Amino acid sequence: MADVFITGFGEYLEKESNLSFFELLTNAYLEALKMANIESEEIDGLVFATTTGTIEDPPLRNLLLDQVANFLGLKNLRYIDIVDYGGASFNGMIYRAYRAIKDGYANAILVLGGGKGTIRKKISKTSLITRYHSNFLNVKELAPTSDYAMVALRYSYEYNVADESRALIAVRERSNAALNPNALFKSPISVDDVIKSPIVSYPLRLLECVMPIDGFSAYVLTSESRSKKSEITPIKILGFGEAHDPRLIMEKENILDTPIPVSSKIALERANVSLNDIDLFMLYDAYTIMVLLEIEGIGLAEKGRGWKFVEENDFSPSSTYPINTNGGTLNVGQPAYMSGGVILTEALRQLSGLAGHRQVKDIRYALVNGIGGILNHSTTLILGV
């Protein structure tokens, strides 16, 4: 059976854009289409993800895929899908597009994800933006930051780890961001700077939390015959794994247990590669504690010892374990409350040799891990050239 490749990718991000939701996604789409070097008429599949409350007019949510396709002029689609489990959706979208082409349902699929993260905070609190599980909470107004703060606090208690260990993750990623002209934050920071930054929800400080921005990421996947036209070396989808635990955080026996070990193990096995083969790790980083749990979850460190790994490895493109070489979304920003597109695009940029001064030398394999909800969903993608 013929293989499937990622042949184009595009990214359009702004700190706070005057462009509409649909204009933003169009810019990312056109960039991806140009790189894939195919005509819009050749697109016969569409996979999409966004977050509630990141479209200017919330009622437009109805039949959203139809609206996106119409706005882009896509017709005669043979496969459409929408993936909705937060930041883990991007890897999931890539795999669903891959399977659809592999199984003969389409030949060229557009994958799109993003939205306007900055408008959500301007919308009055309604059912259109309220998290569903708010109905089950005794303590109201808990936000994701508060949930992850509880996780961070429990981690520190369980393993006797100081806040400075999480802060070092922010420092490492900021150093990488200095090499990324598209990063929002590039100035060097110290552990002391992180610790002294305002507390958002104890123990998480401001410099440990992502900034919502506006934007979209776009990807074109094609069959092998169409991949030869691409402007880049077509990128292979070698392995994928996903794992889900939809329970509310307060219902878990241990809030430090995550689906990450399961999804990463499946992905590596399917790709037939080991962790030692991976040249780049792009880890979901809406909060520093997430990176710590991913380092442990994928097997770079034992449980409770991720902080030691961070101390001994600087994350840089020239290091043994390059991590979030674009600075991650802690420094690039998080479109529509989903970091998955920013880290996935950087992996593709690195594999295509387009990362400039932060290029990982002789890269062959990249691991991308996405997280959705409050550690509810984990998707792991292994890519290669």
SVG drawing of the C-alpha trace seen along z (x, -y; Angstrom):
<svg xmlns="http://www.w3.org/2000/svg" viewBox="-26 -45 51 47">
<polyline fill="none" stroke="black" stroke-width="0.4" points="0.0,0.0 1.4,-3.4 2.8,-5.6 1.4,-9.0 3.5,-12.1 3.2,-15.6 4.1,-17.7 3.3,-21.2 2.8,-23.2 1.9,-26.8 1.6,-28.9 0.1,-32.4 0.3,-33.8 -0.2,-37.2 -0.2,-38.4 -3.6,-40.0 -4.8,-40.1 -7.3,-42.4 -7.9,-39.7 -11.0,-37.5 -11.0,-33.8 -11.5,-32.9 -8.8,-35.3 -6.3,-33.8 -6.9,-30.3 -6.7,-31.3 -3.2,-32.7 -2.0,-29.5 -3.7,-27.4 -2.2,-29.3 1.3,-28.9 0.8,-25.2 -0.7,-24.8 2.2,-26.7 4.8,-24.5 2.9,-21.3 2.9,-22.7 -0.6,-21.5 -3.8,-23.3 -6.7,-23.9 -8.9,-21.8 -6.7,-18.7 -7.7,-18.9 -10.3,-16.3 -10.3,-16.0 -10.5,-18.4 -9.8,-17.8 -10.3,-20.7 -9.9,-21.7 -10.7,-24.8 -11.7,-25.8 -15.1,-27.0 -15.1,-30.8 -12.3,-31.6 -14.5,-32.7 -15.8,-36.3 -19.5,-35.3 -20.1,-32.1 -23.3,-31.1 -21.1,-30.5 -20.0,-27.3 -22.9,-25.5 -21.7,-23.4 -18.3,-25.0 -16.6,-22.6 -19.0,-23.7 -18.1,-27.3 -14.4,-26.6 -14.6,-24.7 -16.8,-27.3 -14.5,-30.1 -11.5,-28.3 -13.4,-27.3 -13.0,-23.6 -15.5,-21.4 -15.9,-17.8 -14.5,-16.7 -14.5,-12.9 -13.5,-13.0 -14.2,-15.5 -13.6,-15.2 -13.4,-17.4 -11.2,-16.5 -12.0,-18.0 -9.8,-17.1 -7.8,-20.3 -4.1,-20.6 -3.7,-16.9 -6.0,-17.4 -3.2,-18.3 -1.4,-15.0 -4.8,-13.3 -5.8,-15.2 -2.6,-14.3 -3.1,-10.6 -6.8,-10.6 -5.8,-12.3 -3.0,-9.8 -5.4,-6.9 -8.0,-8.3 -5.4,-8.6 -3.8,-5.3 -7.3,-3.6 -8.1,-5.2 -10.8,-7.7 -8.9,-10.7 -5.7,-11.7 -4.8,-15.1 -6.1,-16.3 -5.9,-19.7 -5.5,-19.7 -6.3,-23.0 -6.3,-24.1 -6.4,-27.3 -8.6,-30.3 -8.6,-33.7 -7.3,-33.1 -7.4,-36.8 -11.2,-37.2 -12.2,-34.5 -11.3,-36.6 -13.4,-39.5 -16.6,-37.4 -19.0,-37.5 -19.1,-34.1 -21.8,-32.0 -22.4,-28.4 -20.5,-29.1 -17.1,-29.2 -17.8,-27.5 -16.0,-24.2 -18.6,-21.4 -17.3,-20.0 -18.0,-23.3 -21.4,-21.7 -19.7,-19.1 -17.5,-21.4 -18.2,-22.4 -15.5,-25.1 -16.5,-27.3 -14.3,-29.3 -11.4,-26.8 -9.5,-27.5 -7.0,-25.3 -4.2,-27.3 -5.7,-26.5 -5.9,-22.8 -2.3,-22.6 -1.3,-24.6 -2.7,-21.7 -0.8,-19.2 2.5,-21.2 1.9,-21.5 1.2,-17.8 4.4,-17.0 6.5,-19.2 5.0,-17.6 5.2,-14.0 8.9,-14.2 10.2,-17.0 11.0,-19.2 11.5,-23.0 9.8,-25.5 13.2,-26.4 13.2,-23.1 10.1,-24.1 11.4,-27.6 14.5,-26.1 12.3,-24.7 11.1,-28.3 14.7,-29.4 15.8,-26.6 12.9,-27.3 13.6,-31.1 17.2,-30.4 15.9,-28.6 13.4,-31.3 16.3,-33.8 17.1,-31.9 13.6,-32.2 12.7,-35.5 9.0,-34.7 9.0,-34.2 7.1,-36.8 9.6,-36.6 13.3,-36.4 15.1,-38.3 17.1,-36.0 15.6,-35.2 17.0,-33.5 15.5,-31.1 15.3,-34.1 13.3,-36.1 10.8,-33.2 10.4,-32.8 9.9,-36.6 7.3,-36.9 3.8,-37.3 2.0,-34.2 -1.0,-33.4 -2.2,-30.4 0.1,-29.0 2.7,-27.7 2.7,-28.6 4.2,-32.0 3.5,-34.2 6.7,-33.1 5.5,-29.4 2.2,-30.0 1.5,-30.4 0.0,-33.5 -3.1,-33.1 -2.7,-34.5 -4.5,-34.4 -3.5,-32.2 -3.7,-29.0 -1.5,-26.1 -2.1,-24.2 -0.8,-21.0 -1.2,-19.2 -1.0,-15.4 -0.9,-13.6 -0.5,-10.2 3.0,-9.2 2.4,-10.0 1.5,-13.7 4.3,-14.1 6.9,-14.4 5.8,-17.9 6.4,-19.3 9.0,-22.1 10.3,-20.2 11.5,-16.6 8.2,-14.8 7.9,-14.0 6.8,-10.5 4.3,-9.7 6.2,-6.8 4.1,-6.1 1.2,-7.4 -0.3,-6.7 -3.1,-8.1 -4.5,-7.5 -7.4,-9.1 -8.6,-9.4 -11.6,-11.8 -12.2,-11.7 -12.3,-15.0 -9.1,-15.8 -10.8,-15.5 -12.0,-12.0 -8.5,-10.6 -6.8,-8.5 -3.5,-10.2 -3.6,-13.5 0.0,-12.9 -1.0,-9.8 -1.2,-10.7 -1.9,-9.0 1.5,-10.0 3.4,-6.7 0.7,-4.8 0.5,-7.1 4.3,-7.4 4.9,-3.7 2.4,-2.9 3.9,-5.5 7.5,-4.4 6.5,-0.7 4.6,-1.5 7.4,-3.5 9.9,-0.7 12.3,-3.2 13.6,-3.6 13.8,-6.8 17.5,-6.9 16.8,-7.3 14.9,-10.5 16.7,-13.6 14.1,-16.2 11.5,-16.3 8.6,-18.8 6.7,-18.6 3.4,-20.3 4.2,-23.3 1.2,-25.4 2.7,-25.2 6.1,-24.1 4.7,-21.3 3.5,-19.7 7.0,-19.5 8.2,-17.9 5.5,-15.2 6.2,-14.6 9.9,-14.1 9.0,-11.4 6.1,-10.0 7.9,-9.4 10.8,-7.8 13.6,-10.4 13.6,-10.2 12.1,-8.1 9.0,-9.2 9.8,-12.0 13.2,-12.6 12.4,-14.8 13.7,-17.8 17.2,-16.1 17.0,-15.7 16.2,-19.4 19.2,-20.3 21.5,-18.1 20.2,-19.0 19.9,-22.5 17.2,-21.7 19.4,-23.5 19.4,-22.5 23.0,-21.3 22.4,-19.2 21.9,-15.5 18.2,-16.0 16.9,-19.1 13.5,-20.1 11.1,-22.8 13.8,-24.4 11.5,-27.3 11.0,-28.3 7.8,-26.4 4.4,-28.1 5.7,-29.6 7.5,-32.0 5.8,-31.8 2.2,-32.0 -0.7,-29.6 -3.3,-30.1 -6.9,-29.3 -5.7,-27.7 -4.0,-24.8 -0.2,-24.5 -0.2,-21.5 0.1,-23.3 3.1,-25.4 5.1,-22.4 4.1,-20.2 5.1,-22.9 8.5,-23.4 9.1,-19.6 8.3,-19.8 10.4,-22.9 13.4,-21.1 12.9,-17.9 12.7,-20.1 16.0,-21.9 14.3,-25.2 15.0,-26.1 17.9,-28.5 20.2,-29.2 18.3,-26.7 18.6,-23.9 19.2,-20.5 22.1,-18.9 21.5,-15.7 18.0,-15.3 16.1,-12.1 13.4,-11.5 11.2,-13.8 8.8,-13.0 5.8,-15.4 3.6,-15.0 0.3,-16.8 -1.8,-17.1 -5.5,-18.0 -7.7,-19.0 -6.2,-18.6 -3.9,-15.7 -7.0,-13.9 -5.6,-13.3 -2.2,-12.5 -1.2,-12.0 2.3,-11.1 3.5,-11.4 6.8,-10.1 7.9,-11.8 10.9,-11.2 12.7,-11.9"/>
</svg>
